[in-house]
């Protein structure tokens, strides 16, 4: 967790300065207090997922841009080393590869518990999702259309509108989610 806190501190400061925003301006845009933003940038506190989401939305950047480390010439990610950043009722989401500007995408691993769902109100305009079912069966609702996907099935969709992933089965569904930012 300490590594994530260090990444957030460095990434937030860099992104804010690159966009030429003061702490006060970012506070107004995000709804996160100026003092909290300062504490995060100095690495004195690790924000909750809700606070990170507000900041990412205000900066118009993927959430994983705030928590990820900088890219090297190659990166190996072991399953045992992935740290879920969003563990709520019925699902765990871990970054495999955080958002990286030159590629304009991020990769996430999603474990969806039996009889649970993951709802998303929609991403920024132009965002596309590629969802691959590795294990289990899920029902995807996109633009009021429902599609059932089984292991090894996949779907691509415009993700700037509300969408839902539901696991009605008795076993955990494991998904690979690639999010592409135009």
N, C-alpha and C positions, 0 to 999 in steps of 0.2 A: 504494500500500500504506500510505503514511503516513496517508491519510485514514481508512482502515479502522481503523488503530491508534488514532487520536484518537476515532473513533466508539465503538470498544469500550471505551476508558477511560471516556468520559463515560456511556455507556449502562449499563455494569456498575455504576458507582458509584450512578447514579440508581435502577436497579432494586433493588439491594441495600438502599439506604436506604428506598425505598418499601415494601419488604417487611419493614423493621425488622430486618435481619439484620446481625450483626457479621461481620467478616472470618473470625473463628474459626468461627462457625455455618455460613457458606457453605462454608468449607473442609471441614467435617465432612460436609455434604450432598453436595458435589461430588467430593471426593477430590483436589481441587487444593490445594496447600499455601497457608497463609495468606500467606506471603511472596510467592508467585507472584501471588496475587490482588491484593495491595498494589501490586506492580510493574505489573500490568496496569492497575489503576485510576489510577496515576500516569502512565501512558503511557510507561513506561520499557522495556516489552517488548511485542511483538505475539505473542499466543499461537497455538499450532498449532490446526488445525481440531479435533483430538481434545480439546484442553483447552477450546476454546469449546463443543464439544458437551456436555462434562461440566457446565460452568457453566450452559448453557441448560437442561439436564435438571434440574439442582438448583433452578433458579429457576422451572421449569415454564413456560418461555417459548420461542417459536420462536428458532432460531439466528440468523435474520436480524434479530431485535430487537437483538441485541448489535452487529451490524456496520453496521446502517443508520443513516442520518442522519434528523433530524426532518423531518416533513412541512411543506411550504409549501402555498400555496393551489393550486398545480398543479406537477406535476413532469414533466419531459421526460427520458427515458432513451434515449440513443443506443446502438445496439449496440456501437459502437467504444469507448464509455465503460464498459461493463459489465466488471467484474473477477471472474473465476471465484473462488469461495471454496472449491471442492472439486474439485480436479483429481486424480483417481486413475486407475488403470488402466482406460482405456476410456471415461471420461466426464468431462465438465466441467459444473459447475452454477454458474450466476451468478444473483444476485438481480436481478430487474427492479424490483420494488417490495418492500422489506423489510416485515416484519410491522408493521402499524399498528393500534393498539388500537381506535380507533373502528370500523374496518372489519372487524377480526378475521380478516384474511387476508393472505397474502403471495403473490407471483408469482415464479416461477423459470423460467429458460431452461435446458434440459438438452440437451446434445449427447452422444449415445450412439454411440460408435465402432462400426464393424462388428465383429460377433462378440464383443460384450461385454455385460455386464449390470450393473444397479444394484439392489442388495438393500437393503431397509429392514426392520428388525425391528418396526416399528410406531411410530406417534406416540402422543401422549397420548390418553386416552379422549375420544371425541366428535369427533375430527378427521376431516374429509372431504377427499379429494383430487379435483380435476378435472384430467384429463390430456388434452391436445389434441395430436395428432400433426400437426406442420406439414409435415415431410418424412420420407420413409422408411416403414418397417414395423417394428412392435415387437410382442412378445408380452408381455402383462401377466398375472401370476399373482397372484390375490387369493383368499384363503380356499380354496386348492387348486384354484381354477377358472382355466383358461387362456383368454385372449381375444386374438385377433390383431387389431391395429388398423393400418390403412393411413393414408396421408396424408389429412388432413382428417377422420379419425375421432376420436372422443373417448369418454371413460369417466369416470364418477363412482363413487367407492367409499369405504366406511368405512376409514380409513387407520390405525386403532388396532390393526390386526393386521399380521402380516408380509406384505410384498408385494414383487414383483420385476418389473423392466422389463428385457426382453432384446431385443437387436438381433442377430438371426441373419443379417441381410442383409449384402451386400458394400459398402453405402454408409452413411454416418453418418445417424442418425435425429435430427431436431430436434424437441423437444417443448416445449410450454408447460405448466407445472404450477402450478395455483392450489391453495393449501392453505388451508382454512377451519377456524378454531378456534371451536367453539361456546362 
